Each structure stands twice: as structure tokens, then as C-alpha cells.
Amino acid sequence: MALIVFLDYIHPDILKEHQNDILRVLIEKTMAQTKQEVDVKALECIILIFEVSGEFEMSIETLQEMIQHKNVKVVANATTALASIVDHFGVSQMDINLFIPHVLKVA
């Protein structure tokens, strides 16, 4: 996937500027695909975005918006993305307490 190669070579400062926009597209559009390979690659890209940028705080609001989205599939995809981020980086990087009220509303 070209996005993975792009993320491997991008300068972190450039990525930080567009991180939330890329996350929105990956969660709303790419993870909604019926092909499981696309879904897996989207999750890999999301993890890679956070590995390269190292910025977790700036994306909390975007992830909260996605978890509160009116489309159920987007909510499920955002929850899956959040779970993958926490699984990969741990709770020290992503404060899950900020997301618990939103997740409980949709559970």
C-alpha cells in the first residue's frame, strides 16, 4: 500500500499537520471496506502514523468525534482503531479515561 511507504519516509512535522485528516479518512472510508485486507492495512497505517509522529494528544479529539459519529460503522471502526492504538502503545500514551464515557454510550 502506497500510504505505508509514504508514512515510512515522511518527516514527522509534515505528518503532524495532516494527522487528523488522514485518521478521519482511514476510519471513515478505508476501514469501511468489505475486504479484510484493506481493513488490516488501514489499522497498520493508523499505528504507523502514531509511531512516526509520536503525537497522541492532538488526535484525541478526532478519535472522540469518530466514536460519537452518527454512522454505526464509523463508530465501530473508530473503536477498533482506538483498541489497536491502546494495544500497541499502551494506556500510558493514550488516556482511555477520556474515551470511556463515549464508548459506554454506544455500547
C-alpha positions in Angstrom: 0.0 0.0 0.0 1.4 3.3 -1.1 0.3 5.1 2.1 2.5 2.8 4.2 5.6 3.6 2.1 4.7 7.3 2.3 4.4 7.2 6.1 7.8 5.4 6.3 9.5 8.3 4.7 7.6 11.4 5.7 9.0 13.9 8.0 7.2 13.8 11.4 6.4 17.6 11.3 4.7 17.3 8.0 2.7 14.3 9.2 1.6 16.1 12.4 -0.1 18.8 10.3 -2.3 16.3 8.5 -2.5 13.5 11.0 -6.2 14.1 12.0 -7.3 14.4 8.4 -5.6 11.1 7.5 -7.1 9.4 10.5 -10.6 10.5 9.5 -10.2 9.1 6.0 -8.7 5.9 7.3 -11.5 5.4 9.8 -14.5 6.6 7.7 -13.6 5.3 4.3 -10.8 2.8 4.3 -11.9 0.7 7.3 -15.4 0.6 6.0 -14.4 -1.6 3.1 -15.7 -5.1 3.0 -12.3 -6.6 2.1 -10.5 -7.6 5.3 -7.0 -7.0 3.8 -7.9 -3.3 3.4 -9.1 -3.1 7.0 -5.9 -4.6 8.2 -3.8 -2.3 6.1 -5.8 0.7 7.4 -5.1 -0.3 11.0 -1.4 -0.8 10.2 -1.4 2.8 8.7 -3.0 4.2 11.9 -0.4 2.5 14.1 2.4 3.8 11.8 1.0 7.3 11.9 1.4 7.3 15.7 4.8 5.7 15.5 6.1 8.3 13.1 4.5 11.4 14.7 4.6 10.4 18.3 1.7 12.8 18.8 -1.2 11.1 20.7 -2.8 14.2 22.4 -3.5 16.0 19.2 -5.7 13.1 17.9 -7.8 12.5 21.0 -10.5 15.0 19.8 -10.6 13.4 16.4 -11.0 9.9 17.8 -13.7 11.1 20.2 -15.6 12.7 17.2 -15.3 9.4 15.3 -16.6 7.4 18.3 -19.6 9.8 18.5 -20.3 9.6 14.8 -23.9 9.1 13.6 -22.8 6.2 11.4 -22.6 3.0 13.3 -19.8 1.5 11.1 -17.7 4.6 11.7 -18.2 4.2 15.5 -17.2 0.6 15.3 -14.1 1.4 13.1 -13.1 4.2 15.5 -13.5 1.9 18.5 -11.4 -0.8 16.7 -8.7 1.8 15.9 -8.6 3.1 19.5 -8.3 -0.5 20.7 -5.4 -1.1 18.3 -3.7 2.1 19.4 -4.0 1.2 23.1 -3.0 -2.4 22.4 0.1 -1.3 20.5 1.2 1.6 22.6 -0.4 1.0 26.0 -2.5 3.3 28.2 0.4 5.5 29.1 0.4 7.1 25.6 -3.4 7.2 25.1 -5.5 8.1 28.1 -8.5 5.8 27.7 -10.4 7.5 30.5 -11.2 10.2 28.0 -13.0 7.7 25.8 -14.8 5.5 28.3 -18.0 7.8 28.5 -18.3 7.8 24.7 -17.7 4.1 24.3 -20.2 3.3 27.1 -22.9 5.5 25.3 -22.6 3.4 22.1 -22.2 0.0 23.8 
